[in-house]
Amino acid sequence: MFHLGCGERLEIAYDPDGLDATDPVSLGWIAGTTRPAALDHWIEAPYHSGDFGVGEVDGAALSRLIVDTLRGLGVASPEGLSLSDHAQRVGDYHVEFYGLTLGENP
């Protein structure tokens, strides 16, 4: 559902696929068709938070964006969420991806 991309810049991708979601743009998400994501994300997400450099991000606003999105999806508490990871081997490299999902993992 959410994928955090970070390094020199921070960006959160959001994919409401299959969810009965409130209009993401009305919550503050940027549609990829309006402005493509700046960072590479392991999910093809149609929305993103915009990208921020060190010292540029408003942490409270970014947190509200995620919390408001989850509340719009009917998530009553953090107990309905889980951190997930996805890993794969590409040649000699082991790549791990992290994200926040709705109760996907036990």
C-alpha positions as CSV (number, residue, x, y, z in Angstrom):
1,M,0.0,0.0,0.0
2,F,2.7,2.5,1.0
3,H,6.3,2.3,-0.1
4,L,9.0,4.6,1.4
5,G,11.8,5.5,-0.9
6,C,14.7,7.3,0.7
7,G,18.4,8.1,0.2
8,E,19.3,11.7,-0.7
9,R,15.6,12.3,-1.0
10,L,12.4,10.9,0.7
11,E,9.2,10.0,-1.1
12,I,6.2,7.8,-0.2
13,A,4.4,6.0,-3.0
14,Y,0.7,5.0,-2.4
15,D,-1.3,2.3,-4.3
16,P,-5.0,2.0,-3.3
17,D,-5.5,-0.9,-5.8
18,G,-8.4,-3.0,-4.7
19,L,-9.3,-0.8,-1.7
20,D,-12.4,1.3,-1.2
21,A,-10.4,4.5,-0.8
22,T,-11.2,8.1,-0.4
23,D,-10.0,10.2,-3.4
24,P,-6.2,10.2,-2.8
25,V,-5.8,13.6,-4.4
26,S,-8.3,15.2,-2.0
27,L,-6.1,13.9,0.8
28,G,-3.0,15.5,-0.6
29,W,-1.4,12.7,-2.7
30,I,0.0,13.7,-6.0
31,A,-1.2,11.7,-9.0
32,G,1.6,10.2,-11.1
33,T,-0.2,11.3,-14.2
34,T,0.1,15.0,-13.0
35,R,3.7,14.7,-11.8
36,P,5.6,11.4,-12.0
37,A,7.3,10.1,-8.9
38,A,10.9,11.4,-8.6
39,L,12.3,8.2,-7.0
40,D,12.2,4.6,-8.1
41,H,9.7,2.5,-6.1
42,W,9.3,-1.3,-6.2
43,I,5.6,-0.9,-6.7
44,E,4.0,0.8,-9.7
45,A,2.0,3.3,-7.6
46,P,-0.4,5.8,-9.1
47,Y,0.1,8.3,-6.3
48,H,3.1,9.8,-4.3
49,S,3.8,12.3,-1.6
50,G,6.3,14.4,-3.6
51,D,10.0,14.1,-2.9
52,F,11.9,16.0,-0.1
53,G,15.5,16.6,0.6
54,V,17.2,16.6,4.0
55,G,15.6,19.4,6.1
56,E,12.8,20.0,3.5
57,V,10.1,17.6,4.7
58,D,7.3,18.6,7.1
59,G,7.2,15.4,9.1
60,A,3.8,16.3,10.8
61,A,2.2,16.9,7.4
62,L,3.5,13.7,5.9
63,S,2.3,11.8,8.9
64,R,-1.1,13.3,8.6
65,L,-1.2,12.4,5.0
66,I,-0.7,8.7,5.9
67,V,-3.0,8.7,8.9
68,D,-5.8,10.5,7.1
69,T,-5.5,8.0,4.2
70,L,-5.7,5.0,6.6
71,R,-8.6,6.5,8.5
72,G,-10.4,7.0,5.1
73,L,-9.8,3.3,4.5
74,G,-11.5,2.5,7.9
75,V,-8.4,1.5,9.8
76,A,-9.3,2.1,13.4
77,S,-5.9,1.6,15.0
78,P,-2.3,0.7,14.3
79,E,-3.1,-2.9,15.2
80,G,-4.6,-3.2,11.7
81,L,-1.3,-2.5,10.1
82,S,2.0,-4.3,9.6
83,L,5.4,-3.6,8.2
84,S,6.3,-5.9,5.3
85,D,9.3,-6.5,3.3
86,H,10.0,-8.0,0.0
87,A,13.4,-9.3,-1.0
88,Q,14.9,-10.7,-4.1
89,R,18.3,-11.6,-5.5
90,V,19.4,-9.7,-8.6
91,G,22.6,-11.1,-10.0
92,D,25.1,-10.9,-7.1
93,Y,23.0,-8.4,-5.2
94,H,20.4,-9.1,-2.5
95,V,17.7,-6.3,-2.6
96,E,15.2,-5.7,0.2
97,F,12.1,-3.5,-0.1
98,Y,10.1,-2.3,2.9
99,G,6.6,-0.9,3.0
100,L,3.5,-0.4,5.2
101,T,0.5,-2.6,4.5
102,L,-2.9,-3.4,5.9
103,G,-2.6,-6.6,8.0
104,E,-1.0,-8.6,5.2
105,N,1.5,-10.3,7.4
106,P,0.5,-12.4,10.4
